[in-house]
Amino acid sequence: MGALSEIYRAGWMSLAASLALVSSAMAGAGTPPCLQCIEVRLEHPVVVRGPSPHEPDAPVSIIKLPDGSFRSFIAGGTTFAVDGATPVALGGRSQVVLQPGPPGSLSDCGRWITTVMQGLGVLFGLVHEETRCNDPHGSYKSMSIAQSKNDGLTWNLLGRIITSDEGNAPLPGHGEGDCTGVDGHDGYWYAYCLRSRDGKNIVARAPIEDPAPGKWVKWTGDGWHASGLGGTGATLNGFVGPSSAYWTEADVMLLLANNSSLRLSISEDRVHFGTLSEPIILYDEDNWQRPAPTELYAYPSMVAEQGFNNIAHHFFLTYTYIPPREDFSQRYLIVQEAWIRASALPQNPQVRTALSRWISADGNAWTTTGPPIFSGRSYAYDANLGYLMTAAPQHNPGTKLDECFSTLTGSGFLAEAGHCAAEGSERRRPAGYVFRFEQPDTIVLYNCMSKSSAYFVSNRSDCENRGIREGLLGFALQ
């Protein structure tokens, strides 16, 4: 890993010289010199927990314990600790570690641990708090900090660190919260937050050696001049999201936002961000009015191999997932292995996501880039069929594919966008993009018809002797 780190760092440092014209055209103050030089790869999604009506309702934080196992913090008003052998095997018993505050307090609706951070011999937790949760205009949000000396099983609340500039009255639909915290590797912890009244992102920070209440200050656009308690913070550029991590090999801050697809933004100075033009996960919309015909991705987080959120080239992406036509009682925790690197030249495509085939107990196939969840059926992983792009290729003809699904048989396949109905099934989600013609390092995708008249996807022209070839879909990345 050390050698790889030096290679990535060398590539990153060379960008400013070799791509000066590109960087001056693309980057603002503090953003990386070449956003187009970043590559991300996602493997197939793993359903870790669910369905559940209450968890997760916040980004999941995962730490590594002294015995080598992992502990996750999953919050839904009450925060639970759940252990497992790996970040994708969190099957342990749920333990309550933080409960809502007393009636009439600013946390009487709940306390959500959104990030666990590693201090000197102790853990610190950022705690999202809410009151007035039954108000039709929305709850009031604020942030506190807590400390744990036993690996997160019990927490001592130290006090409130971030409140809005709207006075002492907890106005419905107002406040500042949903923050995640991250080590900026410059002596400060940073908290990236959502301001309720306008849906904008702000950031506050505190010295790592003393993150107590009263030590947090907000970015004001020209410095760190506003108190975390009641001060007015400057809006970060664009909607970059509050889900943070630090990419140690490139020495940059990362933020994830749910913005009509999951999007990644990057900053060198922690306050000015540039956003990748290609989504990390491609989906239709962010519809919180459930049930809805579309799926919902929410509360993403980036987790390092060894826990916490100082990630290297290999990390884990976690998020809450609700399938199409389901409500909030059907929440799932999903984890995907992910890879990120900085190349020496602009890349196209930048993002690729695994196209996987799953098989149900009755033998029906479902080919998808998303989680294979459908009520009443279970699916086992079968094969990787290549990687789809999340945006159309720039220099070669591409085809956008939809995922088609039969609720009757539980089988799913791919078709050119807009053609699911013509193939006798309903559209479930966008799958991604393929090349129309063969390119280097690509693999062919065929639509096949099984002997039971169900469509499935294969890389082989003989359809693996399971059926007959119906047509060519295009060429996926290997």
Protein Blocks (a to p, Z undefined) as FASTA:
>chain_A
ZZmmmmmmmmmmmmmmmmmmmmmmmpcghiafblklpccdddddddfbdcdfkbccbdcd
ddddfkopacddddehiacddddfbfklccbccddfbdcddehiaklnoccdfbdcddeh
iacddddddehklbmnbpcddddddddfegolaccdfbdfbdcfebjbdcehiajehiac
ddehnopacdddddfklopacdddddfklmcghiaccdehjacfbcfehpacdddehjeb
jadcddfknopacddddeeiaaddddfklpaccddfbdfbdcfbdcfbdcdfbdcdehia
dddfkgpjbdcfbdcdddddddehiafklcccddddddddddfbdcddfbdcdddddddf
kopacddfbdcddehiacddfbdcbjcdfbdcfkbccddddddddfknopacdddehilm
mnopacfbdfbdcdfbdcehiacddddddfkopacddfbfklnonaccfbdfbjcdZZ
